[in-house]
Amino acid sequence: MMERSSEKAVVVFSGGQDSTTCLFWAMRRFAEVETVTFDYGQRHREELSVAAEIASELGIPHQVLDMSLLNQLAPSALTRHELDIETKEGALPTTSVDGRNLLFLSFAAVRAKGIGANHLVTGVCETDFSGYPDCRDVFIKSLNVTLNLSMDYPFVIHTPLMWLNKAQTWELADHLNAFEFIRERTLTCYNGVRAEGCGDCPACKLRQAGLNDYLNRSEQMGGASQR
């Protein structure tokens, strides 16, 4: 069991599997936790509703920031219904949104400094990162230095999922006693379908494959902690 810090943290929060796992991780680690969600003209509005509902249910202060300018600058299948969700060899997925994590973490840092929080938590992952450049560890480390210099403030960016695959992320959720909560209440689907999702988009397929892998391994080892 990790020892809880007396410090504050801000979690970049979408209401999806990864960010909700990070929220439970942060709640175990820090005495005070807030969430910040970004409205950037997502393909579906359900993401914003789910994030608010989860934060409310867990009793976590929650703020939504308007990032609609990102929608204008970086058209993506996540922000344009007319664009198909697809991945072509040698190219980034059409769901890639240029600058998203750069801007989200930068604005989260401004919020964090304003409330006296030194810690930022994000669910980016280099193991199952779909090729997004702003999910890489080297980017996070670089941005951490930049944020500290830009605001002359000692930020620490935490990435609990950086080296985990989806099965290991489910395992972490189980260790945090949050497995069923995350399975039933989160929204990972690109098409805005809660829980198990549409089953067809890349996000749903990755989530389900990881879940199946974890459940199979758990069964072989005698069952996970919550089941």
C-alpha positions as CSV (number, residue, x, y, z in Angstrom):
1,M,0.0,0.0,0.0
2,M,1.5,3.4,-1.0
3,E,1.8,6.1,1.6
4,R,-0.5,9.0,0.9
5,S,1.2,12.4,0.3
6,S,-0.2,15.5,2.0
7,E,0.1,17.3,-1.3
8,K,-2.4,18.2,-4.0
9,A,-2.8,16.7,-7.5
10,V,-4.7,17.6,-10.7
11,V,-5.8,14.7,-12.9
12,V,-6.3,15.3,-16.6
13,F,-9.6,13.5,-16.9
14,S,-11.8,12.3,-19.7
15,G,-13.9,9.7,-17.9
16,G,-12.3,6.9,-19.9
17,Q,-10.6,3.7,-18.7
18,D,-7.1,5.1,-18.5
19,S,-7.8,8.5,-16.9
20,T,-10.2,6.9,-14.4
21,T,-7.6,4.4,-13.4
22,C,-5.2,7.3,-12.9
23,L,-7.8,9.1,-10.8
24,F,-8.1,6.2,-8.4
25,W,-4.3,6.0,-8.4
26,A,-4.1,9.7,-7.4
27,M,-6.8,9.3,-4.8
28,R,-4.6,6.7,-3.1
29,R,-1.5,8.7,-3.3
30,F,-2.5,12.4,-2.6
31,A,-4.6,14.0,0.2
32,E,-6.3,16.4,-2.2
33,V,-7.2,15.6,-5.8
34,E,-9.0,17.6,-8.5
35,T,-10.0,16.7,-12.1
36,V,-9.9,18.9,-15.2
37,T,-11.7,17.9,-18.4
38,F,-11.3,19.7,-21.7
39,D,-14.1,20.5,-24.1
40,Y,-12.4,20.6,-27.5
41,G,-15.4,19.8,-29.7
42,Q,-15.2,16.1,-29.2
43,R,-16.9,13.8,-31.7
44,H,-19.4,13.0,-29.0
45,R,-20.5,15.0,-25.9
46,E,-21.1,11.9,-23.8
47,E,-17.4,12.1,-22.7
48,L,-18.0,15.3,-20.9
49,S,-21.1,13.9,-19.1
50,V,-19.3,10.8,-18.0
51,A,-16.4,12.7,-16.6
52,A,-18.6,15.0,-14.6
53,E,-20.7,12.0,-13.3
54,I,-17.7,10.0,-12.2
55,A,-16.1,13.0,-10.4
56,S,-19.4,13.8,-8.7
57,E,-19.8,10.2,-7.6
58,L,-16.3,10.1,-6.2
59,G,-16.7,13.5,-4.5
60,I,-13.8,15.0,-6.5
61,P,-13.8,18.7,-7.5
62,H,-14.2,18.9,-11.3
63,Q,-13.7,21.7,-13.8
64,V,-14.3,21.8,-17.5
65,L,-12.2,24.1,-19.6
66,D,-13.2,25.4,-23.1
67,M,-10.6,24.3,-25.6
68,S,-12.7,24.7,-28.7
69,L,-9.9,26.5,-30.5
70,L,-8.1,23.1,-30.8
71,N,-11.0,21.9,-32.9
72,Q,-10.4,24.7,-35.3
73,L,-6.7,24.2,-35.5
74,A,-6.4,20.4,-35.6
75,P,-9.2,18.6,-37.5
76,S,-9.4,14.9,-36.5
77,A,-11.8,12.0,-36.7
78,L,-12.3,12.7,-33.0
79,T,-13.6,16.2,-33.8
80,R,-15.1,15.8,-37.3
81,H,-18.0,13.4,-37.9
82,E,-17.3,13.5,-41.6
83,L,-13.8,11.9,-41.1
84,D,-13.6,8.2,-40.8
85,I,-11.8,6.5,-37.9
86,E,-8.9,4.6,-39.5
87,T,-5.2,3.8,-39.4
88,K,-3.1,3.8,-42.6
89,E,0.3,2.2,-42.7
90,G,3.0,4.8,-42.2
91,A,0.7,7.5,-41.0
92,L,-0.8,8.5,-37.6
93,P,-4.3,7.4,-36.9
94,T,-7.0,9.8,-38.1
95,T,-7.9,10.1,-34.4
96,S,-4.7,11.9,-33.6
97,V,-5.2,15.5,-32.5
98,D,-2.1,17.5,-32.9
99,G,-1.0,19.3,-29.7
100,R,-3.7,17.8,-27.5
101,N,-1.6,16.6,-24.6
102,L,0.7,19.5,-24.9
103,L,-2.2,22.0,-24.4
104,F,-4.1,19.9,-21.9
105,L,-1.1,19.4,-19.6
106,S,-0.1,23.1,-20.0
107,F,-3.6,24.3,-19.0
108,A,-3.8,21.7,-16.2
109,A,-0.5,23.1,-14.9
110,V,-1.9,26.6,-14.8
111,R,-4.8,25.3,-12.9
112,A,-2.6,23.3,-10.6
113,K,-0.4,26.3,-9.7
114,G,-3.5,28.4,-9.0
115,I,-4.7,25.9,-6.3
116,G,-1.2,25.2,-4.9
117,A,-0.9,21.7,-6.4
118,N,2.5,20.5,-7.6
119,H,1.4,17.2,-9.1
120,L,-0.2,16.5,-12.5
121,V,-1.5,13.1,-13.4
122,T,-2.2,11.9,-16.9
123,G,-3.1,8.5,-18.4
124,V,-0.7,8.6,-21.4
125,C,0.9,5.4,-22.3
126,E,3.8,4.4,-24.6
127,T,3.0,0.7,-24.6
128,D,-0.5,0.9,-26.2
129,F,-0.2,4.5,-27.5
130,S,-1.3,3.9,-31.2
131,G,1.6,5.9,-32.4
132,Y,0.6,9.3,-30.9
133,P,3.8,11.3,-30.4
134,D,2.4,13.2,-27.4
135,C,2.0,10.0,-25.4
136,R,5.7,9.2,-25.4
137,D,7.7,9.3,-22.2
138,V,10.4,11.6,-23.7
139,F,7.7,14.2,-24.5
140,I,6.3,14.1,-21.0
141,K,9.8,14.5,-19.5
142,S,10.5,17.4,-21.8
143,L,7.2,19.1,-21.1
144,N,7.8,18.7,-17.3
145,V,11.0,20.7,-17.6
146,T,9.3,23.3,-19.8
147,L,6.4,23.8,-17.4
148,N,8.7,24.2,-14.5
149,L,10.8,26.8,-16.3
150,S,7.8,28.6,-17.8
151,M,6.1,29.2,-14.5
152,D,9.1,28.9,-12.1
153,Y,7.1,26.3,-10.2
154,P,8.0,22.7,-9.2
155,F,5.6,20.6,-11.2
156,V,5.8,16.8,-11.3
157,I,4.0,15.0,-14.1
158,H,3.0,11.5,-13.1
159,T,2.2,8.8,-15.8
160,P,1.1,5.7,-13.9
161,L,0.3,3.8,-17.1
162,M,3.3,4.8,-19.2
163,W,4.8,1.3,-19.4
164,L,1.6,-0.8,-19.0
165,N,-0.3,-2.6,-21.7
166,K,-4.1,-2.7,-21.5
167,A,-4.2,-6.0,-19.5
168,Q,-1.8,-4.5,-17.0
169,T,-4.0,-1.4,-16.7
170,W,-7.0,-3.6,-15.9
171,E,-4.8,-5.3,-13.3
172,L,-3.9,-2.0,-11.7
173,A,-7.6,-1.0,-11.6
174,D,-8.2,-4.3,-9.8
175,H,-5.4,-3.6,-7.2
176,L,-7.0,-0.2,-6.7
177,N,-10.4,-1.9,-5.9
178,A,-11.8,-0.1,-8.9
179,F,-12.1,-2.8,-11.5
180,E,-15.9,-3.1,-11.7
181,F,-16.4,0.7,-11.3
182,I,-14.1,1.3,-14.3
183,R,-15.6,-1.5,-16.3
184,E,-19.2,-0.3,-15.9
185,R,-19.0,3.5,-15.6
186,T,-16.2,4.7,-17.9
187,L,-16.4,5.6,-21.6
188,T,-13.5,4.7,-23.9
189,C,-15.4,4.3,-27.1
190,Y,-14.7,6.7,-30.0
191,N,-18.4,6.5,-30.9
192,G,-19.6,7.6,-27.4
193,V,-21.0,4.2,-26.2
194,R,-20.5,3.7,-22.4
195,A,-18.9,0.7,-20.6
196,E,-18.1,-2.1,-23.1
197,G,-18.6,0.4,-26.0
198,C,-19.5,-0.2,-29.6
199,G,-17.1,-3.1,-29.9
200,D,-15.9,-2.0,-33.3
201,C,-13.8,1.1,-33.0
202,P,-10.0,0.8,-32.3
203,A,-10.4,2.1,-28.7
204,C,-13.0,-0.5,-27.9
205,K,-11.1,-3.3,-29.5
206,L,-7.9,-2.4,-27.5
207,R,-9.9,-2.1,-24.3
208,Q,-11.7,-5.5,-24.8
209,A,-8.5,-7.3,-25.8
210,G,-6.8,-6.1,-22.7
211,L,-9.7,-7.0,-20.5
212,N,-9.9,-10.5,-22.1
213,D,-6.2,-11.0,-21.6
214,Y,-6.4,-9.9,-17.9
215,L,-9.4,-12.1,-17.1
216,N,-7.8,-15.1,-18.8
217,R,-4.6,-14.7,-16.9
218,S,-6.5,-14.0,-13.7
219,E,-8.5,-17.2,-14.1
220,Q,-5.4,-19.2,-14.6
221,M,-3.9,-17.8,-11.4
222,G,-7.1,-18.4,-9.4
223,G,-9.1,-15.3,-9.8
224,A,-8.5,-11.6,-9.4
225,S,-9.1,-9.7,-6.2
226,Q,-12.6,-8.4,-6.9
227,R,-14.0,-11.5,-8.6
